Amino acid sequence: MSTVNAPTTSNGTDVVLGAKVVCWGGAPYVEGQTYAGPTNQSGWTNSGAVYNVADDAWTPMSTTNAPSPRSAMVALAMRGKLFIWGGTDETTNSLGEQSYFRDGGIFDPETNTWTSISKDGSPNPTVNNGLWAEEQGLVYVWAFIWTPGAGSPAVALWTYDPSADRWASIDVTGLPRMQYTYFVWTGQDLLAIGVLAPDLTTTPPTTIGGFRYTQ
């Protein structure tokens, strides 16, 4: 692969969009480290580049209206576009808690432009991951919600409709506390597979469970 105009960051995101690969965000690579870390906050970036397989060429991405510098964000391929939500730059608040973002954007590689995403009704800032459900035209986003003294995290779910730029929360009644949850879209239903964690403060999670969500 050509390295001309290629990104030089690590801990960002790489998403395949047809015959293109979009690499965005993260921080400069440091020998012996996987990313710059909290000691080098100035190194985080909201830049990136698009690799075209046919031409073996990189094209720098616009940063106009792009989300702020970050890593560990939800990054999805969505009808030929890049969907970004959440993430962190590893800064901490006055309580020493890691800070997470509650915003995002959609990047169109054909026009090299970013469009901001509505925050109204948006997911908790500790969002963990997500997936694109093509048949429904919806993004599913989930998070672990930690409550002090409550032991293991609860699971929360949201959907995002890009055609309406609208978020909606999902009722998760019946979905138990889980950790290391992995979600799969079957084409019709959402499957939640993970480690059941009734109380991480007292009992190591050892049971694997799976659940089905049908909208």
C-alpha positions as CSV (number, residue, x, y, z in Angstrom):
1,M,0.0,0.0,0.0
2,S,1.1,3.5,-0.7
3,T,2.0,5.6,2.4
4,V,1.6,9.0,0.7
5,N,-0.9,11.0,2.8
6,A,-1.6,7.9,4.9
7,P,-2.6,8.5,8.6
8,T,0.2,8.3,11.2
9,T,-2.1,7.7,14.2
10,S,-2.9,4.7,16.3
11,N,-6.0,3.7,18.4
12,G,-8.2,5.5,15.9
13,T,-10.8,3.7,13.8
14,D,-10.7,1.8,10.4
15,V,-14.0,1.3,8.6
16,V,-14.5,-0.4,5.2
17,L,-16.8,1.4,2.8
18,G,-17.0,-0.7,-0.3
19,A,-13.7,-0.3,-2.2
20,K,-12.5,2.3,0.3
21,V,-11.1,2.3,3.8
22,V,-11.7,5.3,6.1
23,C,-9.1,5.8,8.9
24,W,-9.9,8.5,11.4
25,G,-9.1,9.8,14.9
26,G,-6.7,8.5,17.5
27,A,-3.3,9.8,18.5
28,P,0.2,9.8,17.2
29,Y,2.1,6.5,17.4
30,V,4.6,6.4,20.2
31,E,7.3,3.6,20.2
32,G,6.5,1.2,23.0
33,Q,2.9,2.5,23.4
34,T,-0.3,1.8,21.5
35,Y,-1.4,5.4,21.7
36,A,-0.3,8.8,23.1
37,G,-2.2,8.4,26.3
38,P,-3.3,11.0,28.9
39,T,0.2,12.4,29.2
40,N,0.1,13.7,25.6
41,Q,-3.4,15.2,25.2
42,S,-2.3,17.6,22.5
43,G,-1.5,14.6,20.2
44,W,-5.1,13.5,19.8
45,T,-6.5,14.3,16.4
46,N,-9.8,14.5,14.5
47,S,-8.1,14.1,11.1
48,G,-7.9,11.0,8.9
49,A,-7.7,9.8,5.4
50,V,-9.6,7.6,2.9
51,Y,-7.8,4.8,1.1
52,N,-9.0,3.9,-2.4
53,V,-8.1,0.3,-3.2
54,A,-8.4,0.8,-7.0
55,D,-6.0,3.7,-7.1
56,D,-3.7,2.7,-4.2
57,A,-4.1,6.3,-3.0
58,W,-4.9,8.1,0.2
59,T,-7.0,11.3,0.3
60,P,-7.0,13.5,3.4
61,M,-10.3,13.9,5.2
62,S,-11.8,17.3,5.9
63,T,-12.0,18.3,9.5
64,T,-14.7,20.9,9.0
65,N,-17.6,20.0,11.3
66,A,-15.8,16.8,12.3
67,P,-16.2,15.5,15.9
68,S,-13.4,16.5,18.3
69,P,-10.2,14.4,18.6
70,R,-10.9,11.0,20.3
71,S,-10.5,7.2,20.2
72,A,-12.6,4.2,21.4
73,M,-15.7,5.6,19.6
74,V,-18.5,3.8,18.0
75,A,-17.5,3.6,14.3
76,L,-19.8,2.0,11.7
77,A,-20.2,1.7,8.0
78,M,-23.7,3.1,7.2
79,R,-24.8,3.1,3.5
80,G,-21.4,4.1,2.2
81,K,-20.8,6.6,5.0
82,L,-18.9,6.6,8.3
83,F,-20.9,6.9,11.5
84,I,-19.0,8.2,14.6
85,W,-20.4,8.5,18.1
86,G,-18.9,8.8,21.6
87,G,-15.4,7.9,22.5
88,T,-12.8,9.5,24.8
89,D,-9.5,11.4,24.7
90,E,-8.7,9.9,28.1
91,T,-8.9,13.2,30.0
92,T,-10.4,12.9,33.5
93,N,-12.7,15.1,35.6
94,S,-12.1,16.4,39.1
95,L,-13.1,13.0,40.6
96,G,-10.6,11.2,38.5
97,E,-13.2,9.6,36.3
98,Q,-12.5,9.2,32.6
99,S,-14.4,11.6,30.4
100,Y,-16.5,10.4,27.5
101,F,-18.1,12.4,24.6
102,R,-21.8,12.6,23.9
103,D,-21.6,13.7,20.3
104,G,-20.7,12.5,16.9
105,G,-20.9,12.9,13.1
106,I,-21.4,11.3,9.8
107,F,-18.7,11.4,7.1
108,D,-19.5,11.1,3.4
109,P,-16.3,10.0,1.5
110,E,-17.9,11.0,-1.9
111,T,-18.2,14.7,-0.9
112,N,-15.5,14.7,1.8
113,T,-17.9,16.3,4.2
114,W,-19.1,15.9,7.8
115,T,-22.6,16.2,9.1
116,S,-23.3,16.6,12.8
117,I,-25.6,14.2,14.7
118,S,-28.4,15.4,16.9
119,K,-27.8,15.1,20.7
120,D,-31.5,15.1,21.6
121,G,-32.3,11.9,23.4
122,S,-28.8,10.6,22.6
123,P,-27.0,7.7,24.4
124,N,-25.2,7.9,27.8
125,P,-21.6,9.2,27.4
126,T,-20.3,5.8,28.4
127,V,-21.5,4.2,25.2
128,N,-19.6,1.1,24.3
129,N,-20.4,-0.1,20.8
130,G,-23.0,-0.3,18.1
131,L,-24.1,-1.8,14.8
132,W,-26.0,-0.8,11.6
133,A,-29.3,-2.7,10.8
134,E,-29.6,-2.2,7.0
135,E,-33.1,-3.7,6.8
136,Q,-34.5,-1.2,9.4
137,G,-32.3,1.7,8.4
138,L,-31.3,2.1,12.1
139,V,-28.1,2.3,14.1
140,Y,-28.2,0.4,17.4
141,V,-26.0,1.7,20.1
142,W,-25.6,0.2,23.6
143,A,-23.8,1.1,26.8
144,F,-22.9,-0.3,30.2
145,I,-24.4,2.0,32.9
146,W,-22.5,1.9,36.1
147,T,-24.3,2.9,39.3
148,P,-22.1,3.4,42.5
149,G,-22.7,0.6,44.9
150,A,-24.8,-1.4,42.4
151,G,-22.2,-3.9,41.4
152,S,-22.1,-4.9,37.8
153,P,-23.3,-2.6,35.0
154,A,-26.8,-2.5,33.6
155,V,-27.2,-2.5,29.8
156,A,-29.0,0.3,27.9
157,L,-29.9,0.5,24.3
158,W,-30.8,3.2,21.8
159,T,-31.6,3.5,18.1
160,Y,-30.6,6.3,15.7
161,D,-32.5,7.0,12.6
162,P,-30.2,8.8,10.1
163,S,-33.1,9.8,7.8
164,A,-34.8,11.7,10.6
165,D,-31.7,12.5,12.7
166,R,-33.5,11.2,15.7
167,W,-32.6,9.0,18.7
168,A,-34.9,6.7,20.7
169,S,-34.2,4.6,23.8
170,I,-35.2,1.0,23.9
171,D,-37.0,-0.7,26.8
172,V,-34.5,-3.3,28.1
173,T,-36.9,-4.9,30.6
174,G,-36.0,-8.6,30.9
175,L,-32.4,-8.1,29.8
176,P,-30.2,-8.9,32.8
177,R,-27.0,-7.2,33.9
178,M,-24.2,-8.3,31.5
179,Q,-20.6,-7.6,30.9
180,Y,-18.5,-7.9,27.7
181,T,-21.7,-7.9,25.8
182,Y,-21.6,-8.6,22.1
183,F,-24.5,-7.7,19.9
184,V,-25.3,-9.3,16.5
185,W,-27.8,-8.2,13.9
186,T,-29.4,-11.2,12.2
187,G,-31.3,-9.3,9.5
188,Q,-34.4,-9.3,11.6
189,D,-33.5,-9.4,15.3
190,L,-30.9,-8.1,17.6
191,L,-29.0,-10.8,19.6
192,A,-27.3,-9.9,22.8
193,I,-24.6,-12.4,23.9
194,G,-22.3,-11.9,26.9
195,V,-21.2,-12.7,30.4
196,L,-24.0,-12.6,33.0
197,A,-22.8,-10.5,35.9
198,P,-25.2,-10.4,38.8
199,D,-22.8,-8.6,41.0
200,L,-19.2,-8.1,40.1
201,T,-18.3,-6.9,43.6
202,T,-18.9,-10.3,45.1
203,T,-19.2,-13.0,42.3
204,P,-16.8,-13.4,39.3
205,P,-19.0,-13.5,36.2
206,T,-18.7,-17.1,34.8
207,T,-22.1,-17.7,33.0
208,I,-22.6,-17.0,29.3
209,G,-26.1,-15.9,28.2
210,G,-27.9,-14.9,25.1
211,F,-31.0,-12.9,24.4
212,R,-33.1,-11.9,21.4
213,Y,-34.7,-8.4,20.8
214,T,-37.4,-8.0,18.2
215,Q,-38.6,-4.5,17.5
